[in-house]
Amino acid sequence: MKGCFMVNKQQLSQRNAFCTIHRFQVFLIGVLLAFLCCVVTLTLTSCGQSSRGSTNIHGQDTQQTSATKASDKTHVITDLAGRKVTLPKDIKRAAVLVYPTQEEVAMLGAHNQVAITGGKNLTKGWGSVVFPEYGKLHAAENGMKPNIEELIKLNVDVVFFWDSKPDIIAQIENAGIPVVVTQVDNDNIDTPEQFVEFKKHEIMMLGEIFGGQALDKAKKWCADADSRVKRIQTALSNVTPNKIPSVYYIRGPKALQVHGGESYTYYLVSLAKGDLVTKHEKKLLYTTTMEEVVKWNPSYIFMGRVNNIDLVMNDPAWQGIKAVKDKKVFVNLKGPFVADYSSDCFLLMEQIAQDLHPKELHDLDMVKEVQSYYKQFYNYDISAEDAKRILTFKEPNA
């Protein structure tokens, strides 16, 4: 019995030792698992923080805060070519290279945010009278072929440019300068109503880019444009399609250089209840032939950007054209810049409409229209005499 007991006691001791070792192993495994869990948790937390940004001593997400601040300083606009462009919200140094855009920026009162212009267009004629401050701005030697190094040196925030030169746009953007298209060859619009919205988008886009008072004036301009268009449409609502006269619009400088169906002129003439005979050529501008003019035999001719009705009135080739025979050849208004592509384009629409339909618009006083527009949008009090000069494409008196 004693021997048996001793054997059992030895077995029990071995069993206890085994249990102790087993418990220690389990303990070690538990510690190891706990350690691994901590490592995984820390890793996941670190990954989560790296995706959101690190934290500072105040527990703030610094990377997220930085991103928010960056978004506070920039915004995205859609330019006339439909491109999404990220710009600083605070534009201080713009390169306004597109010629019509210069007048629109000046109208919005943003000249103090311009570092360079595309030329001296606003430094002569009515531009020098209405916008004397523009003459002090630096002008590029060639706005359509800008010096990229000069733009970099001037530290410009944005460049306004044409969509017809994608290679130059790429060069400017590769230099780290955003480009906003403010003039397109193909506007992708088909109706006069779409044109009005397109033109308002153009002005509002500039207002949003420059901000502040420029944006306020842009909104005011859009309301004014709607008012002018509505007034003309109402006055001419009884003009039936068979009473809409044919119109030939000379872009110039030569009599056969014209605006086509992709031009602003086409829509302005259409809004004035005229039928632009060159509309079928889906181009902004082109040179036609005398044979085509004879075939069209337009009832009215507008000189567009040419202050010289003798260009057709005294040319033997034009003597058989109805507009010449009936003496229905008119010069257009011209203010700080050519009206067909400037902010005062709806003044031009009114003038054309009155020339085409004098009976329906007998009470439209274009002198007062010019005076009102110049006061509201150019902040310039213009005399009746000077308004008449503008309406007849005459330069300011010396």
Beta strands, then each sheet from edge to edge (+ up, - down):
strand 1: 74-78
strand 2: 84-88
strand 3: 94-96
strand 4: 114-117
strand 5: 158-162
strand 6: 179-183
strand 7: 246-249
strand 8: 257-259
strand 9: 275-276
strand 10: 285-287
strand 11: 300-302
strand 12: 329-330
sheet 1: 1+ 2-
sheet 2: 4+ 3+ 5+ 6+
sheet 3: 9+ 7+ 11+ 12+
sheet 4: 8+ 10-
end
